[in-house]
Amino acid sequence: MSQFAKLFETKVGEVLCVLDMNGENDAPEITFTCKPEDLGLCSTKITFEDTDAGASSAQRNFDSLTAEAALQAVLPIYELTGHPL
């Protein structure tokens, strides 16, 4: 069974990355979830094309995820909500 989730510890806390399918159109996507102080869980997603090539790209990107890449994905959440980094 291939890995579908990664949890990274970053300077803003934990970032959970999940490889899944979009609920609306079954396109592959990677969801990045974090929890800024005084807020609930916050997420952002990267959705890929609903093709074999899109699925392969999603898998490659997920497999190569690092803590730094996960942090970069959630930084806009912290900026939008005014949370210090």
C-alpha positions in Angstrom: 0.0 0.0 0.0 1.4 3.4 -0.9 1.6 6.3 1.5 -1.3 8.7 1.4 -0.4 11.1 4.3 2.7 12.8 5.7 3.0 14.9 8.9 5.8 17.5 9.1 6.9 19.6 12.1 7.6 23.1 10.9 8.3 26.5 12.4 4.5 27.1 12.5 3.7 23.7 14.0 2.4 20.5 12.3 1.5 20.4 8.7 -0.5 17.4 7.5 -0.3 16.6 3.8 -2.8 14.2 2.3 -3.0 12.7 -1.2 -6.6 12.2 -2.1 -9.3 12.7 -4.7 -11.4 15.9 -5.1 -14.9 15.3 -3.9 -16.5 17.2 -6.8 -14.8 15.6 -9.8 -12.5 12.9 -8.5 -9.4 14.8 -9.7 -6.2 14.0 -7.7 -5.2 16.6 -5.1 -2.9 17.2 -2.2 -4.4 18.9 0.8 -2.2 20.8 3.3 -3.7 21.3 6.8 -2.4 23.3 9.7 -3.8 24.8 12.9 -2.8 28.4 13.6 -3.2 29.5 17.2 -6.7 30.5 18.2 -8.2 29.0 14.9 -9.5 25.7 13.9 -8.0 23.5 11.2 -7.2 25.4 8.1 -6.5 23.8 4.7 -5.3 24.6 1.2 -5.3 22.3 -1.8 -3.5 21.7 -5.0 -5.7 20.0 -7.5 -4.3 18.2 -10.6 -5.9 17.3 -13.9 -8.3 14.4 -13.8 -6.1 12.3 -16.2 -3.6 9.5 -15.8 -0.9 12.2 -16.3 -2.5 14.3 -13.5 -2.6 11.4 -11.2 1.1 10.6 -11.9 2.0 14.2 -11.3 0.1 14.3 -8.0 1.8 11.1 -6.8 5.3 12.4 -7.8 4.7 15.7 -6.1 3.4 14.0 -3.0 6.3 11.6 -2.9 8.8 14.4 -3.1 7.2 16.6 -0.4 9.5 18.0 2.3 8.8 19.9 5.5 10.0 23.1 3.7 7.5 22.6 0.8 4.7 21.9 3.2 5.5 25.1 5.1 5.5 27.1 1.9 2.1 25.7 1.1 0.5 26.9 4.3 2.3 30.2 4.8 -0.4 32.1 2.9 -2.9 30.9 5.6 -0.8 32.5 8.3 -0.4 35.7 6.3 -4.1 36.0 5.5 -5.1 35.4 9.2 -2.5 37.8 10.6 -0.7 35.2 12.5 3.0 35.8 13.1 5.5 33.4 11.6 
